[in-house]
Amino acid sequence: TVWHVNSAGAIYRYTGDQGSTDWVPVAGGLTRISVGSRTHVWGVNSLGQIYRYTGHDSNPWVGIPGNAVDIGAAADGTVWHVNSAGAIYRYTGDQAS
């Protein structure tokens, strides 16, 4: 699963192996995105807010508590983020810790 955000914050998901359109736009705006698998897509917007992809393009993102400047997601669902002070957090499902 391949996703990207461009310099304007637009979000795209690669679907070139599934149809005639290589990149499908996904609503929202992010500065960082991390994809562990098709069900583990996380991002951070320009305000440092954290989001998780819902799996539905019609309502793609749900907000997650915390603030971050970068984020990393693994295929097993493990998610880590770094805040602006350089502190590192692991998401535990109900809060960042």
Protein Blocks (a to p, Z undefined) as FASTA:
>chain_A
ZZdddfkopacddfklnmmbfbacdedddfbdcdfbfklccdddfkopacddehiaklmb
ccdedddfbdcddfkopacdddfkopacddehjacZZ
